[in-house]
Amino acid sequence: MSIGELIKQLNGHLSAEDLLPRNQSAYRKQHSTETALIRVLLDALAAADRQRVTLLELLDLSAAFDCVDLTLLLQRLAHQHGLTGVVLQ
């Protein structure tokens, strides 16, 4: 099984089990950084229309997985989300 097939299988599982947050744009068909940015802009404009303060906090998670215990992550993926076999390898 190729990496592309594994990714497709994993995305199918995450979608079927409704495990992705509604506003997540990454790893979803027809979603991109552009759709995420549009969502943020629309939320800010809607808040401005209601005369609400808008605060945007940006967090860079590019190194987040450097701190993850991979053994624990794989155990949780298996036990809590039902991933097995080649997907975990």
C-alpha positions as a Python dict, from the first residue, in 0.01 Angstrom:
ca = {
    (1, 'M'): (0, 0, 0),
    (2, 'S'): (141, 340, -97),
    (3, 'I'): (167, 643, 129),
    (4, 'G'): (-105, 814, -75),
    (5, 'E'): (-341, 521, -18),
    (6, 'L'): (-263, 522, 355),
    (7, 'I'): (-331, 894, 379),
    (8, 'K'): (-659, 849, 193),
    (9, 'Q'): (-756, 565, 428),
    (10, 'L'): (-668, 766, 739),
    (11, 'N'): (-855, 1074, 615),
    (12, 'G'): (-1155, 856, 535),
    (13, 'H'): (-1152, 713, 886),
    (14, 'L'): (-1116, 1055, 1051),
    (15, 'S'): (-1402, 1195, 843),
    (16, 'A'): (-1629, 892, 890),
    (17, 'E'): (-1581, 901, 1267),
    (18, 'D'): (-1618, 1282, 1277),
    (19, 'L'): (-1280, 1320, 1449),
    (20, 'L'): (-1168, 1640, 1273),
    (21, 'P'): (-1270, 1973, 1424),
    (22, 'R'): (-1532, 2155, 1215),
    (23, 'N'): (-1306, 2456, 1150),
    (24, 'Q'): (-993, 2258, 1067),
    (25, 'S'): (-872, 2325, 714),
    (26, 'A'): (-561, 2108, 706),
    (27, 'Y'): (-591, 1757, 561),
    (28, 'R'): (-942, 1814, 422),
    (29, 'K'): (-1058, 1816, 63),
    (30, 'Q'): (-1156, 2159, -65),
    (31, 'H'): (-1003, 2328, 239),
    (32, 'S'): (-679, 2523, 240),
    (33, 'T'): (-495, 2804, 410),
    (34, 'E'): (-709, 3032, 194),
    (35, 'T'): (-1036, 2892, 333),
    (36, 'A'): (-895, 2917, 686),
    (37, 'L'): (-796, 3279, 630),
    (38, 'I'): (-1137, 3362, 483),
    (39, 'R'): (-1303, 3206, 789),
    (40, 'V'): (-1091, 3418, 1026),
    (41, 'L'): (-1163, 3733, 824),
    (42, 'L'): (-1538, 3667, 816),
    (43, 'D'): (-1542, 3605, 1191),
    (44, 'A'): (-1353, 3931, 1252),
    (45, 'L'): (-1586, 4127, 1024),
    (46, 'A'): (-1894, 3977, 1190),
    (47, 'A'): (-1756, 4073, 1531),
    (48, 'A'): (-1686, 4428, 1409),
    (49, 'D'): (-2044, 4453, 1280),
    (50, 'R'): (-2162, 4367, 1632),
    (51, 'Q'): (-1914, 4621, 1775),
    (52, 'R'): (-1715, 4349, 1946),
    (53, 'V'): (-1342, 4345, 2001),
    (54, 'T'): (-1150, 4094, 1792),
    (55, 'L'): (-831, 3939, 1922),
    (56, 'L'): (-623, 3719, 1694),
    (57, 'E'): (-368, 3495, 1860),
    (58, 'L'): (-125, 3309, 1633),
    (59, 'L'): (62, 3003, 1749),
    (60, 'D'): (343, 2835, 1557),
    (61, 'L'): (318, 2459, 1611),
    (62, 'S'): (580, 2364, 1353),
    (63, 'A'): (803, 2205, 1618),
    (64, 'A'): (522, 2067, 1837),
    (65, 'F'): (581, 1703, 1742),
    (66, 'D'): (946, 1729, 1849),
    (67, 'C'): (815, 1705, 2208),
    (68, 'V'): (568, 1419, 2157),
    (69, 'D'): (629, 1074, 2304),
    (70, 'L'): (582, 874, 1984),
    (71, 'T'): (518, 547, 2168),
    (72, 'L'): (236, 708, 2365),
    (73, 'L'): (98, 873, 2049),
    (74, 'L'): (87, 539, 1864),
    (75, 'Q'): (-80, 369, 2162),
    (76, 'R'): (-350, 636, 2173),
    (77, 'L'): (-407, 621, 1798),
    (78, 'A'): (-455, 246, 1828),
    (79, 'H'): (-670, 232, 2141),
    (80, 'Q'): (-873, 552, 2117),
    (81, 'H'): (-911, 585, 1741),
    (82, 'G'): (-891, 225, 1622),
    (83, 'L'): (-590, 263, 1391),
    (84, 'T'): (-400, -59, 1325),
    (85, 'G'): (-149, -234, 1100),
    (86, 'V'): (31, -47, 828),
    (87, 'V'): (-119, 286, 931),
    (88, 'L'): (62, 269, 1265),
    (89, 'Q'): (384, 139, 1111),
}
